[in-house]
Each structure stands twice: as C-alpha cells, then as structure tokens.
Amino acid sequence: MFGLSELAVILIVVIAVLAAKKLPELARSAGKSARILKAEARSMKEQEPTMDQGPPPVIQGETSSPGTTAATEVPRPGPERPGSQG
C-alpha cells in the first residue's frame, strides 16, 4: 500500500501535469506580487516618522488612548412636528 509521502509525490506530479499551462502565468503573477510587496515595504520604511519631529498633532474631538471614548454630541432641539403633543 502507498504511504503518505508516496501519495504526496503522486499528487504533486498530477497537479503539475494538469496545470502545466497555468504554471508560467502563476509564476509571473507571484513575481509581480513579490516586487510590489518589496516596493511597498521600502516606501513604508522611507515614510516612517522620526522621533525628532515631536508629538503627533492633536485633532479636536479625537481621543489618544484606546480605552477612552469621545464626548457625545448633545442633540439640538428641532422644530416641532405638526400634530405632536408634548
């Protein structure tokens, strides 16, 4: 009977034979993806802020710590609807 390693080799050979037409396209796509990822990582490294710039800007109404919540907006009284009794 076949063992696990023999079945894996047979499966790889069958996939290679059946997907022979698509393999160059897949390799090209993987190469493009790797180049894009490398370029993005390089640009992210170049854009990293340095510690000499000081603290980040504070935006009014935003919170800086993850555990706190922002102030809630107080609803303004609007015009009364006709027919409403209050």
Stockholm file with secondary structure:
# STOCKHOLM 1.0

chainA/1-86         MFGLSELAVILIVVIAVLAAKKLPELARSAGKSARILKAEARSMKEQEPTMDQGPPPVIQGETSSPGTTAATEVPRPGPERPGSQG
#=GR chainA/1-86 SS CCCHHHHHHHHHHHHHHHTTTTHHHHHHHHHHHHHHHHHHHHHHHHHCCCGGGCSCCCCTTCCSSTTCCCCCCCCCCCCCCTTCCC
#=GC SS_cons        CCCHHHHHHHHHHHHHHHTTTTHHHHHHHHHHHHHHHHHHHHHHHHHCCCGGGCSCCCCTTCCSSTTCCCCCCCCCCCCCCTTCCC
//
